[in-house]
């Protein structure tokens, strides 16, 4: 096999891995909400309002899945990742992502909340890429937070550096220093905790690192002094 064909094969495999990784979140949400809508799935029948709410969440997840599929197809055709920026109100964008993970968090006994600064401005960025970034970080946080823990998403102004900060913080056990160093260098690490039946960090964090860079931001991950992990995305301020 020639070097060119080998490189093309590697790119195809990388694109396939990225696609498989990214469709899991909306698919899991669709499965979770549809399962709860099934007759007999819950002790008490769902109210009409709750059924409409779950149907709406499934619709949102389906649209997100379609956007990811279209973006991956465009990337395969163009041969490179594309960025299509538009104005995003993070005050409404964030709750929509949170809703996607509510069933997963509830099943694991984890509290999922968010806090957006009142003066947080409209973001001018790519909504598909931002969704991929935030959903990956939230998924990882839930994955490695034990029952009774808390996962919080924040949006803050960075007045000192005239920028914006997006934060995903959990109350898990944190990430070992050696693994944290590898992750921040873009390394792929596969590990898990006893309380979780999922493995992770590696491909997801590397993916987030690359996507944040694509949007012109930086990703910082550190262990909080109070316990748990803090993922911080720093982005330039939207003028």
Secondary structure as a PSIPRED ss2 file (coil, helix, strand):
# PSIPRED VFORMAT (PSIPRED V4.0)

   1 X C   1.000  0.000  0.000
   2 X C   1.000  0.000  0.000
   3 X H   0.000  1.000  0.000
   4 X H   0.000  1.000  0.000
   5 X H   0.000  1.000  0.000
   6 X H   0.000  1.000  0.000
   7 X H   0.000  1.000  0.000
   8 X H   0.000  1.000  0.000
   9 X H   0.000  1.000  0.000
  10 X H   0.000  1.000  0.000
  11 X H   0.000  1.000  0.000
  12 X H   0.000  1.000  0.000
  13 X H   0.000  1.000  0.000
  14 X H   0.000  1.000  0.000
  15 X H   0.000  1.000  0.000
  16 X H   0.000  1.000  0.000
  17 X H   0.000  1.000  0.000
  18 X H   0.000  1.000  0.000
  19 X H   0.000  1.000  0.000
  20 X H   0.000  1.000  0.000
  21 X H   0.000  1.000  0.000
  22 X H   0.000  1.000  0.000
  23 X H   0.000  1.000  0.000
  24 X H   0.000  1.000  0.000
  25 X H   0.000  1.000  0.000
  26 X H   0.000  1.000  0.000
  27 X H   0.000  1.000  0.000
  28 X H   0.000  1.000  0.000
  29 X H   0.000  1.000  0.000
  30 X H   0.000  1.000  0.000
  31 X H   0.000  1.000  0.000
  32 X H   0.000  1.000  0.000
  33 X H   0.000  1.000  0.000
  34 X H   0.000  1.000  0.000
  35 X H   0.000  1.000  0.000
  36 X H   0.000  1.000  0.000
  37 X H   0.000  1.000  0.000
  38 X C   1.000  0.000  0.000
  39 X C   1.000  0.000  0.000
  40 X C   1.000  0.000  0.000
  41 X C   1.000  0.000  0.000
  42 X C   1.000  0.000  0.000
  43 X C   1.000  0.000  0.000
  44 X C   1.000  0.000  0.000
  45 X C   1.000  0.000  0.000
  46 X C   1.000  0.000  0.000
  47 X C   1.000  0.000  0.000
  48 X H   0.000  1.000  0.000
  49 X H   0.000  1.000  0.000
  50 X H   0.000  1.000  0.000
  51 X H   0.000  1.000  0.000
  52 X H   0.000  1.000  0.000
  53 X H   0.000  1.000  0.000
  54 X H   0.000  1.000  0.000
  55 X H   0.000  1.000  0.000
  56 X H   0.000  1.000  0.000
  57 X H   0.000  1.000  0.000
  58 X H   0.000  1.000  0.000
  59 X H   0.000  1.000  0.000
  60 X H   0.000  1.000  0.000
  61 X H   0.000  1.000  0.000
  62 X H   0.000  1.000  0.000
  63 X H   0.000  1.000  0.000
  64 X H   0.000  1.000  0.000
  65 X H   0.000  1.000  0.000
  66 X H   0.000  1.000  0.000
  67 X H   0.000  1.000  0.000
  68 X H   0.000  1.000  0.000
  69 X H   0.000  1.000  0.000
  70 X H   0.000  1.000  0.000
  71 X H   0.000  1.000  0.000
  72 X H   0.000  1.000  0.000
  73 X H   0.000  1.000  0.000
  74 X H   0.000  1.000  0.000
  75 X H   0.000  1.000  0.000
  76 X H   0.000  1.000  0.000
  77 X H   0.000  1.000  0.000
  78 X H   0.000  1.000  0.000
  79 X C   1.000  0.000  0.000
  80 X C   1.000  0.000  0.000
  81 X C   1.000  0.000  0.000
  82 X C   1.000  0.000  0.000
  83 X C   1.000  0.000  0.000
  84 X C   1.000  0.000  0.000
  85 X C   1.000  0.000  0.000
  86 X E   0.000  0.000  1.000
  87 X E   0.000  0.000  1.000
  88 X E   0.000  0.000  1.000
  89 X C   1.000  0.000  0.000
  90 X H   0.000  1.000  0.000
  91 X H   0.000  1.000  0.000
  92 X H   0.000  1.000  0.000
  93 X H   0.000  1.000  0.000
  94 X H   0.000  1.000  0.000
  95 X H   0.000  1.000  0.000
  96 X H   0.000  1.000  0.000
  97 X H   0.000  1.000  0.000
  98 X H   0.000  1.000  0.000
  99 X H   0.000  1.000  0.000
 100 X H   0.000  1.000  0.000
 101 X C   1.000  0.000  0.000
 102 X H   0.000  1.000  0.000
 103 X H   0.000  1.000  0.000
 104 X H   0.000  1.000  0.000
 105 X H   0.000  1.000  0.000
 106 X H   0.000  1.000  0.000
 107 X H   0.000  1.000  0.000
 108 X C   1.000  0.000  0.000
 109 X C   1.000  0.000  0.000
 110 X C   1.000  0.000  0.000
 111 X E   0.000  0.000  1.000
 112 X E   0.000  0.000  1.000
 113 X E   0.000  0.000  1.000
 114 X E   0.000  0.000  1.000
 115 X E   0.000  0.000  1.000
 116 X E   0.000  0.000  1.000
 117 X C   1.000  0.000  0.000
 118 X C   1.000  0.000  0.000
 119 X C   1.000  0.000  0.000
 120 X C   1.000  0.000  0.000
 121 X C   1.000  0.000  0.000
 122 X C   1.000  0.000  0.000
 123 X E   0.000  0.000  1.000
 124 X E   0.000  0.000  1.000
 125 X E   0.000  0.000  1.000
 126 X C   1.000  0.000  0.000
 127 X H   0.000  1.000  0.000
 128 X H   0.000  1.000  0.000
 129 X H   0.000  1.000  0.000
 130 X H   0.000  1.000  0.000
 131 X H   0.000  1.000  0.000
 132 X H   0.000  1.000  0.000
 133 X H   0.000  1.000  0.000
 134 X H   0.000  1.000  0.000
 135 X H   0.000  1.000  0.000
 136 X H   0.000  1.000  0.000
 137 X H   0.000  1.000  0.000
 138 X H   0.000  1.000  0.000
 139 X H   0.000  1.000  0.000
 140 X H   0.000  1.000  0.000
 141 X H   0.000  1.000  0.000
 142 X H   0.000  1.000  0.000
 143 X H   0.000  1.000  0.000
 144 X C   1.000  0.000  0.000
 145 X C   1.000  0.000  0.000
 146 X C   1.000  0.000  0.000
 147 X C   1.000  0.000  0.000
 148 X C   1.000  0.000  0.000
 149 X C   1.000  0.000  0.000
 150 X E   0.000  0.000  1.000
 151 X E   0.000  0.000  1.000
 152 X E   0.000  0.000  1.000
 153 X E   0.000  0.000  1.000
 154 X E   0.000  0.000  1.000
 155 X E   0.000  0.000  1.000
 156 X E   0.000  0.000  1.000
 157 X E   0.000  0.000  1.000
 158 X E   0.000  0.000  1.000
 159 X C   1.000  0.000  0.000
 160 X C   1.000  0.000  0.000
 161 X C   1.000  0.000  0.000
 162 X C   1.000  0.000  0.000
 163 X E   0.000  0.000  1.000
 164 X E   0.000  0.000  1.000
 165 X E   0.000  0.000  1.000
 166 X E   0.000  0.000  1.000
 167 X E   0.000  0.000  1.000
 168 X E   0.000  0.000  1.000
 169 X E   0.000  0.000  1.000
 170 X E   0.000  0.000  1.000
 171 X C   1.000  0.000  0.000
 172 X C   1.000  0.000  0.000
 173 X C   1.000  0.000  0.000
 174 X C   1.000  0.000  0.000
 175 X C   1.000  0.000  0.000
 176 X C   1.000  0.000  0.000
 177 X H   0.000  1.000  0.000
 178 X H   0.000  1.000  0.000
 179 X H   0.000  1.000  0.000
 180 X H   0.000  1.000  0.000
 181 X H   0.000  1.000  0.000
 182 X H   0.000  1.000  0.000
 183 X H   0.000  1.000  0.000
 184 X H   0.000  1.000  0.000
 185 X C   1.000  0.000  0.000
 186 X C   1.000  0.000  0.000
 187 X C   1.000  0.000  0.000
 188 X C   1.000  0.000  0.000
 189 X C   1.000  0.000  0.000
 190 X E   0.000  0.000  1.000
 191 X E   0.000  0.000  1.000
 192 X C   1.000  0.000  0.000
 193 X C   1.000  0.000  0.000
 194 X C   1.000  0.000  0.000
 195 X C   1.000  0.000  0.000
 196 X C   1.000  0.000  0.000
 197 X C   1.000  0.000  0.000
 198 X C   1.000  0.000  0.000
 199 X C   1.000  0.000  0.000
 200 X E   0.000  0.000  1.000
 201 X E   0.000  0.000  1.000
 202 X H   0.000  1.000  0.000
 203 X H   0.000  1.000  0.000
 204 X H   0.000  1.000  0.000
 205 X H   0.000  1.000  0.000
 206 X H   0.000  1.000  0.000
 207 X H   0.000  1.000  0.000
 208 X H   0.000  1.000  0.000
 209 X H   0.000  1.000  0.000
 210 X H   0.000  1.000  0.000
 211 X H   0.000  1.000  0.000
 212 X H   0.000  1.000  0.000
 213 X H   0.000  1.000  0.000
 214 X H   0.000  1.000  0.000
 215 X C   1.000  0.000  0.000
 216 X C   1.000  0.000  0.000
 217 X C   1.000  0.000  0.000
 218 X E   0.000  0.000  1.000
 219 X E   0.000  0.000  1.000
 220 X E   0.000  0.000  1.000
 221 X E   0.000  0.000  1.000
 222 X E   0.000  0.000  1.000
 223 X E   0.000  0.000  1.000
 224 X C   1.000  0.000  0.000
 225 X C   1.000  0.000  0.000
 226 X C   1.000  0.000  0.000
 227 X C   1.000  0.000  0.000
 228 X C   1.000  0.000  0.000
 229 X E   0.000  0.000  1.000
 230 X E   0.000  0.000  1.000
 231 X E   0.000  0.000  1.000
 232 X E   0.000  0.000  1.000
 233 X E   0.000  0.000  1.000
 234 X E   0.000  0.000  1.000
 235 X E   0.000  0.000  1.000
 236 X E   0.000  0.000  1.000
 237 X C   1.000  0.000  0.000
 238 X C   1.000  0.000  0.000
 239 X C   1.000  0.000  0.000
